[in-house]
Amino acid sequence: MINLSRTRNCPLCDCRATSDAFPYANEFHGILFNYLKCGNCSSVFVDPIPNSQTFARMYSKDTYHDCYYNDENESESYAKSVNLLKKYVCDGSKVLDYGCGLGDFLKVLNSQGFDPYGVEYDKDAAKFASDTGACDVWTVEKFTSPSFKQNFDVVHLGDVLEHLPEPIDTLNKILEKLKIEGILFVEGPVENNPSLVYLASTIFGWIKHILKPGVTSSNPPHHLFRVDAKQQLAFFNQVNSSLELNYWRVYESGWPYIGGGIVKGAIAKIAIFFGGKSLFGITFGNRFQAIFIKK
């Protein structure tokens, strides 16, 4: 049994967890990571926070970026995101891609007339991104140092927030580098949002948890919190800077069922069909895009 009185508080609202929740637990490099549900905002978060050694194992270039972000389909997605950004800022704008990975988004920015820069956790990935993107890419350590004085017209976070152990504190530090009237462009998953994929995976996970309560997966706890669309949007109201919402979209990717077997593939396709559609004020989908202006 999990002693909830000794677990960490929710990283989104700083309140206590009241139960465990899907996907329940992962064991990675000998450490058990539990998924807990916040009693206040209902977000699901990982406890404990991975230590520095675990983060290094989780996000090394060869075991993370080379495995998860080497897909030609990503280029099309990046191009669509850059085209959306072009509706809000002009060519030549200084765009920081925080959590730039191997620099694929930076390359698209460069090809579309923007002035790209990147920040990445892993040093090898940062160097690779700098070389392939033909632009400056800094480590997180360098970016957060007192000597760093750059400011940007746009800050982009693509599939980044859910990887941060202290997302509000980190976003506050990032926003210090965004100019007034600058654009914050955020994309990522809303894994607990209504979706056929989420419903199916939760049911399957719950059955496994009941039948085999002691069995845990060995996957790294990459996503440190899971939210729905309402919780994700509310998150941005907690930062120090005043952010004005200019664009909000919820849609469906079918992940992680897309490209799976017959059953999972069919579930993903149905989920994609309903993605972005609303019923009783609820929009279906497992991903979001948001554009804010810093006031």
Order of alpha helices (4+ residues) and beta strands (2+ residues): beta-beta-beta-alpha-alpha-beta-alpha-beta-alpha-beta-alpha-beta-alpha-beta-alpha-beta-alpha-beta-alpha-beta-beta-beta
